[in-house]
Amino acid sequence: MTNTEDVLLFGALAFVWGTAFTAIEIGLETLPPLLFAAARLDIAAFIFIGAVLLSRIEWLPRTKADVALILSNGILVIGAHFAFSFIGQSHVTSGVAAIVLSFTPIITPVIAIRLLATERVYGTDVIGLCTGLAGVIAIATAGGSFDGQLIGVALILASAVVFALGSVLTERWTGVLPTMSLHAWSMITGAVFLHATAAVYSGASLRHVTWTPSAVAALVYLGVFATAGGFLLYFTLLTRIGATNVSLINYASPVVATIFGATLLGEEITAATVAGFALIVVGFALCNIRPLWRLTRSTRKTPAGDRSLGRDEVRVHGNVYSTTTDLQTHLQLGD
């Protein structure tokens, strides 16, 4: 990633997805978590619907695979992921939430091994998973007591798991719906799921919310910039620089979230949090030593995101998984 424009786009994505955690923290001061997450998707869905209508592309699901993809993305990748993460962040700081979610690229291969019939796991994969998990545990027990911090970390870890599960499950189906339309329907499905869950979980509805200027600003920022704008940036970068380079957003956005949380919200950056993040990054590197090395060599001739798949490879959201060797995952988590 040497092109100046690509670097600027990557920096913009890291900024909007990193500061999203700060916006969530501000909104949670007055808004119920699930209803807050649902309202965020309401705005994003409206923008995506407008984009689909303006582009005049196919928008109606035509196959069972289209419906399956919409439900998997809407309920798991978006709905349940936001439900766990928003409730979890009400117990932890924005920096901690962002760092724990960076565990997603480590847990994804474990799920893919079971669901994509992968036959082989290397020792470095196991060591990487354990190292990353040790980082999460270090963050969860940073206060020395099993209180709200542990509950929050557990919920955010669950958010990472359902996101990874939904992403891997989507490989079971090949739809015909354009990507923009798929995401529009997924946003709608996620919003409906969260509104229903909020009603059951706490009986909350938008009519009972006391809107403050800061809450409105946080909601608009999340819906317009972090969600709609963030995904637009992500797909643009995926096309331009490939999944390998874009995967680094998982570790750039937590740094942004931690800095803004400390600067704007006065959140403390503890040694345990820094050490935990370092362990997660090391775990990610261990899980990706071989595939990253292969991609480094292949990108000298062909961009990672465009190269042809080998006989024993499958692609998950633009990320290449080998079904006979180890796994490479670069799922992006824009919170």
N, C-alpha and C positions, 0 to 999 in steps of 0.2 A: 504494500500500500504506500506508494511513493507519490502518486498524483496529488497535487495540492488540493484540488476540488474534492477528491475522495476523502482526504484527511479532514477537511472542513465538514463534510457531510457526516463522517464518523463522529467528529467532535460534537456536532449538533445533536446526533442521536444519543450519545452518551449524556449530554446535558439534559435533554428533555426526559429521558428515562431515569436518570439519576435524580433530578429535581422532583420527579413525580412522587418519590417517597416523602420528600419534604412537604409537598402539597397534600398528600394523604394525611400526614401527621397534623397539619393545620386544620384540615376539614374534620378530622375525627374529634376535635375539641368540642364540636357542637352537633355533628351529624352521626346518626346510627351507622355502624360499619356496613352492613349489608345494603341498606338503602342508599348510602353514599356510593357504593360500588355500582349499584343498579343505575343510579342517575348518571354516573360517568358513562356507562354503556349506552344509555338513552341518547346522549349527545353524540357519541361516536357513531352509533347506528344511523342517526339522522344524517350525518355527514356522508357516510358510506352510501346510504340510499340515494342521496342527491348525486353523488359521483357516478353511481350506476345509471341513473336516469339520464344524466347529461351525456354520458358516453354511449348511450343507446346499445349497450351490450345485452346479451341474453341474461335474464334475471330469474326466470322460473326454474326450480329444480325439475329435471326431466327423468332422472333415473333413481333407483334405490340407493345407488352409491352416493349420489348427490345428497340425499336425505341423511344417510349415515354420516357423511362428512360434516354436515351442518350440525347434527346432534352431538357428535363427538367433540367438535371444536367449540360449539356453543355451551355445552353442559360441563365438559371437563376442562379443556384448554383455557376457556374464558370464565365461565360461570363459577364452577367449584374452585378454580384457581384464585379468582378474586375474592370469593367468599372466605376462604381460609386466610388469605394474605391480609385482607382488610381487618378481620377480627384479630388476627395475630398481631398486626402492627399496633393495635390499641393497647398491647401489653409490652411492646418493646420500642426502641428508638428507630427512626428511619434508617440509620446506618446499619444497625443490626439486621433489620428486615432485608435490606438490599444484599447484605453479605450472605445471609443464610440462603436466600434465593439463588445465589450464584452456585449453590450445590447442585442445581438441576442438571448441568451437563455431565455430572459424575454419576447421578442416579439413573439417567436415561439409558445407558448401555445395559445396566442390570435388568431393566424392564424389557429392553429390546431382545436380550438373550432368550428370554422366555417366550416372547410373543412373535419374534421374527425367526425362530428356529435356528439361532446361531449355535454352532456346534462347539466352539472352543473359546476358552477364557485363559488369558495369560496371567502370570504371577503379578506383573506390574498393574494389571487391572484391579486385582484384589487389593494390593497394597494401596493403590490410588484411592479406591473406595473407602478403605479403612482410614486413610490419612484425612480425606475430606470429611468423613464422619467425625473424626477426632476434633477437627476444627469446629464443626457445628456444636459438639458437646462442650468444647472449651468456651464458646460464646454463651451457650445455654446456662452453664453453671458459673458464669463470671462473677456473680454476686455472692457465691458461696452458699446460697440457700435456694431451695426448690420452691420459688414463688412465681409471680406473674411472668418473670423473664423466661422461665422454663416453659410455661404454658404457651407464651407467645412464640417462642422458637419452634415448639412442637407443631403449632398450627401453621406456621410459615413453611416448615419442612413438609407438612402434608400438602400445602399449596404447590410446592415444587414437584412432589410425587404425582399429583393428579394432572399437573401440566405435562409432565413427561409421559404419563400413561396415555393421555389423550392424544399427544403428538405421535406416539408410536402406533396407536390403534388406527390412526388415519391411513396408515400404509396398507391396511387391509382392503381399502376401496379406491377405485380410480373413477372419479367423477368427470363430468363433461362441463360443469358449470364454470364460467370464468372466475379467476381468483378474486376479483373485486366483488363480484356477486356473492361468492362463497363467504367472504368476510362480512359482507353486509348482513346476510342471513345469520351468520354465526353471532354477530353482535346483537341482533334482535333476539335470538334464542337465549343468549347469555343474560340479556337484560330481563327477559321474561322469567327466566330461572331465578335470578337474584331477587326480583320483586316478590315472586311467590315465596321464596325462602325467607325473605325479610318479614313477610306477613305471618308466616308460620312460626318463625323463630322469636320474634318480639312484638308482632302485631303492628309494626311501624308502617307508616305510609307517608307520602310526600305532603299530605294535607296537615300532618301533625308536626312538621319540622319547622323550627325557628331558624330562619335564614339570616345569617350575619354577612356583612360584606366580605370578610375573610373566607367564609365557607363558600360563598358564591364564586369568588375568585379562584379558590382551589379547585372547585368542581369544573369550572369552565376551562381552566388550564389543563386538567387531567383529560377531559373529554375531547377538546379541540387539539391541543398540542401533543400531550403525552400519548394519547391513544390513536386518534386519526392521523395526526402529523407524524407521530413516531413510527407507525407501521408503514406509512408512505416512505419515510426515510429508510427504514429497514429493507423494504423490497427493492428500492432503488440501489442501495449498497450491495444487496445480495446479487443483483444483476451485474454490477460494475466490478466488484472485487472478490466475489465468491464467498462461500460459507465459512471457509477457514478464517479469513480476516475478520469477517463480521462477528464471528464467535467471541472475539475479544471484548465485545460490548458487555458480556457477562461479568467482566472484571473491571471494566472502565466505569460503568454506571454505579457500582457500589462505592467507588472512590469519590465520585461526584456527590452521591447521596450522603456519605459520611462528612464530607467537607461542608456541604450546605446545612446539614443537620446541626453541626457544631457551630457554624457561623450564625445562622438565622434563629435556631431554636435553643442554642446553648447546650446541645447534647454532649455528653462526655465521651471521649474516645479513650477507651481503656486498653491496657496492654493485652488483656485477654482477647478483646475484639480484634486487635491487630494481628495477634498470633493465630487466632482462629481463621481469619481471612487468608493469612499466609499458608496455613495448612490446606485450606480448600484449593488454593491456586496450585500448590504442589500436587495435590491429589488429582486435579484436572490434567496437569502435565504428565503425570505417571500413566493415567488412563489413555493418553493420546500420543505417547512417544512414537510408536511405529506408524500409525496412520498419518500423523503430522509429518513425519520424515518422508513417507511415500508421496504425500501431497506436495511437499517442498520440492521434491524432484520433478513431479509431474507438472507443476505450475510453471516450470521453465519453458514448457512448450504449449501447455493448454491451461486456461483458467480453471481453477478448482470447481467453480460452480457450473462449468459448461462441459467438462470432459465426459466422455462416454463411460457408461458403467461396465465393469467387468462381469464375467459370467457368474461370479458368486457375490455380487454386490447389489444392494438395494439403496434407495434414496428416501430419506425421511425429512420432509420440509427443507429440501435442498442440501441435506447432510448425508454423506455416504457411509453406509454400514456394510462391513464385510460379513458374509454369512459363514465363513469358514475360518476366519482369523479373528482379529480383535476389532473393536468398534471405534468409530470416530463420530462424535456428536458435537454439534454446534448449535443446539437449539437456543433461540433467543427469548429472553424473558423480559418483556417490557411492562413494568408495573406502574 
